[in-house]
Amino acid sequence: MSADASKALKVITGSSRFEASAEKYTVAKAAANLAGTFPGSTVPKDACRVYTPIGTPGFELRITWDLADNAPTGLSAPQFTELKMGERAVAAADKAYVFFACRSDRLSGSSEAAHIIIGVERGGMPKPPEGDVETLKDAYATVAHSFSLAMAKELRCEKNGGLPAKPVLNPA
């Protein structure tokens, strides 16, 4: 996670300390699982979970990966703000998704690009967002960008999957 993503996690969860995730939740393992699944389509798979410390108000953040058959087309749902990152990035007050294309020697079996979706969303029962909606959108987008960029680098995607070095938080 980038330093910006660490700050964003504090905005989202209200905490700067977190419980350790299971060892299966690493960027390297998520990338290996994705590479082993490509070129097939999937349902979203857990890449990471973030929990606030035991003894504090419970909060779970789920980071997932998925493969799509194509680049996203059409309109985004109305609760999302579109951002200029990758093939598409969208953010809401309780979730964000970054879509990017990856060509890599780690993705065998096809000369086509993999269309990868990284999602960040609050786990557990849905609750209304607490805090400034625009600040929360930026925070979720920042975490989604950070994990997406880390995944693109781990997969050795050409040009980091078209992702910028820093998140772009201005609406598209």
C-alpha positions as a printed NumPy array, in Angstrom:
array([[  0.   ,   0.   ,   0.   ],
       [  1.168,   3.497,  -0.776],
       [  1.491,   6.19 ,   1.896],
       [ -1.563,   7.883,   0.369],
       [ -3.519,   4.622,   0.667],
       [ -2.51 ,   4.289,   4.323],
       [ -3.929,   7.764,   4.982],
       [ -7.046,   6.847,   2.999],
       [ -7.551,   3.735,   5.134],
       [ -7.644,   5.975,   8.198],
       [-10.339,   8.12 ,   6.539],
       [-12.392,   5.017,   5.698],
       [-11.992,   3.06 ,   8.937],
       [-11.186,   5.761,  11.48 ],
       [ -8.105,   3.801,  12.525],
       [ -4.428,   3.841,  11.652],
       [ -3.849,   0.369,  13.144],
       [ -5.172,  -2.883,  11.718],
       [ -5.292,  -6.579,  12.526],
       [ -3.083,  -8.884,  10.485],
       [ -4.84 , -10.582,   7.573],
       [ -4.382, -14.238,   6.787],
       [ -1.154, -15.082,   4.963],
       [ -3.154, -15.915,   1.842],
       [ -4.046, -12.221,   1.48 ],
       [ -1.06 , -10.687,  -0.293],
       [ -0.666,  -8.925,  -3.623],
       [  1.737, -11.663,  -4.755],
       [ -0.763, -14.442,  -3.978],
       [ -3.648, -12.548,  -5.556],
       [ -1.552, -12.005,  -8.71 ],
       [ -0.584, -15.69 ,  -8.818],
       [ -4.248, -16.705,  -8.445],
       [ -5.287, -14.293, -11.185],
       [ -2.523, -15.518, -13.521],
       [ -3.601, -19.12 , -12.88 ],
       [ -7.225, -18.303, -13.707],
       [ -6.585, -16.254, -16.867],
       [ -8.064, -16.336, -19.537],
       [-11.236, -17.601, -17.854],
       [-13.885, -15.352, -16.391],
       [-14.417, -15.46 , -12.675],
       [-16.542, -14.2  ,  -9.873],
       [-14.864, -11.658,  -7.592],
       [-12.145, -13.27 ,  -5.456],
       [-10.762, -11.925,  -2.206],
       [ -7.347, -10.331,  -2.557],
       [ -7.144,  -8.799,   0.898],
       [ -9.218,  -7.944,   3.935],
       [ -8.529,  -5.086,   6.306],
       [ -9.824,  -5.213,   9.888],
       [ -9.647,  -2.65 ,  12.673],
       [ -7.922,  -3.85 ,  15.875],
       [ -9.71 ,  -6.146,  18.298],
       [-11.349,  -4.091,  21.019],
       [-12.234,  -1.21 ,  18.687],
       [-15.462,  -0.724,  16.718],
       [-15.495,  -3.467,  14.096],
       [-14.806,  -2.568,  10.486],
       [-14.016,  -4.845,   7.559],
       [-12.761,  -3.666,   4.193],
       [-12.716,  -6.194,   1.339],
       [-10.355,  -5.862,  -1.602],
       [-11.254,  -8.158,  -4.496],
       [-10.04 ,  -8.984,  -7.984],
       [-11.999, -10.182, -10.978],
       [-11.492, -10.78 , -14.694],
       [-13.857,  -9.379, -17.32 ],
       [-14.191, -10.5  , -20.925],
       [-13.825,  -6.958, -22.278],
       [-13.093,  -3.38 , -21.332],
       [-16.032,  -1.707, -19.581],
       [-18.621,  -0.028, -21.794],
       [-21.836,   1.789, -21.091],
       [-22.745,   4.067, -18.246],
       [-21.723,   3.606, -14.633],
       [-24.378,   3.312, -11.931],
       [-25.559,   6.728, -10.68 ],
       [-23.972,   6.419,  -7.211],
       [-20.504,   6.288,  -8.804],
       [-18.233,   9.121,  -9.874],
       [-16.062,   8.163, -12.859],
       [-12.338,   8.897, -12.588],
       [ -9.59 ,   8.918, -15.24 ],
       [ -7.546,   5.852, -14.308],
       [ -6.983,   2.658, -16.293],
       [ -9.825,   1.568, -18.57 ],
       [-12.291,   3.   , -16.066],
       [-12.375,   3.842, -12.386],
       [-15.478,   4.554, -10.34 ],
       [-15.895,   5.62 ,  -6.731],
       [-18.797,   5.896,  -4.303],
       [-18.913,   6.716,  -0.598],
       [-18.59 ,   3.03 ,   0.358],
       [-16.757,   1.372,  -2.555],
       [-14.534,   1.909,  -5.573],
       [-13.458,  -0.132,  -8.587],
       [-10.515,   0.238, -10.951],
       [-10.622,  -1.521, -14.329],
       [ -7.348,  -1.923, -16.215],
       [ -5.935,  -3.909, -19.133],
       [ -2.85 ,  -6.04 , -18.615],
       [ -0.554,  -7.586, -21.195],
       [  2.107,  -9.649, -19.491],
       [  4.316, -12.691, -19.914],
       [  2.757, -13.935, -16.651],
       [ -0.631, -14.262, -18.357],
       [ -0.165, -17.248, -20.628],
       [ -2.54 , -18.765, -23.1  ],
       [ -3.587, -15.598, -24.887],
       [ -2.16 , -12.684, -26.8  ],
       [ -5.136, -10.624, -25.654],
       [ -4.979,  -8.281, -22.703],
       [ -6.542,  -9.368, -19.45 ],
       [ -9.271,  -6.996, -18.289],
       [ -8.81 ,  -6.816, -14.533],
       [-11.154,  -5.295, -11.968],
       [ -9.954,  -4.399,  -8.476],
       [-12.734,  -3.611,  -6.017],
       [-12.582,  -2.06 ,  -2.565],
       [-15.745,  -2.15 ,  -0.502],
       [-16.939,  -2.152,   3.042],
       [-17.672,  -5.668,   4.281],
       [-20.49 ,  -6.798,   6.522],
       [-24.004,  -5.447,   6.639],
       [-24.534,  -2.343,   4.493],
       [-24.595,   0.869,   6.519],
       [-24.915,   4.478,   5.459],
       [-21.488,   6.085,   4.952],
       [-20.227,   8.085,   7.916],
       [-18.38 ,  11.274,   7.016],
       [-18.003,  13.583,   4.052],
       [-19.122,  11.722,   0.921],
       [-16.527,  13.313,  -1.402],
       [-13.698,  12.614,   1.051],
       [-14.84 ,   8.992,   1.346],
       [-15.033,   8.623,  -2.461],
       [-11.468,   9.908,  -2.759],
       [-10.305,   7.564,   0.009],
       [-11.887,   4.457,  -1.544],
       [-10.509,   5.432,  -4.978],
       [ -7.034,   5.92 ,  -3.489],
       [ -7.015,   2.458,  -1.894],
       [ -8.371,   0.863,  -5.098],
       [ -5.702,   2.636,  -7.17 ],
       [ -2.904,   1.602,  -4.799],
       [ -3.878,  -2.066,  -4.864],
       [ -4.456,  -1.971,  -8.644],
       [ -1.023,  -0.473,  -9.266],
       [  0.602,  -3.018,  -6.949],
       [ -1.218,  -5.833,  -8.78 ],
       [ -0.207,  -4.445, -12.203],
       [  3.425,  -4.294, -11.089],
       [  3.305,  -7.798,  -9.594],
       [  1.821,  -9.156, -12.834],
       [  4.441,  -7.194, -14.829],
       [  1.724,  -5.545, -16.947],
       [  2.996,  -3.437, -19.84 ],
       [  3.046,   0.232, -18.76 ],
       [  1.583,  -0.789, -15.383],
       [ -1.759,  -1.483, -17.037],
       [ -2.114,   2.175, -18.014],
       [ -2.39 ,   3.199, -14.37 ],
       [ -0.863,   6.489, -13.238],
       [  1.734,   6.557, -10.452],
       [ -0.67 ,   8.561,  -8.241],
       [ -4.457,   8.29 ,  -8.072],
       [ -6.451,  10.68 , -10.247],
       [ -9.338,  11.882,  -8.102],
       [-10.842,  14.505, -10.414],
       [-14.085,  13.361, -12.067],
       [-13.713,  12.217, -15.671]])
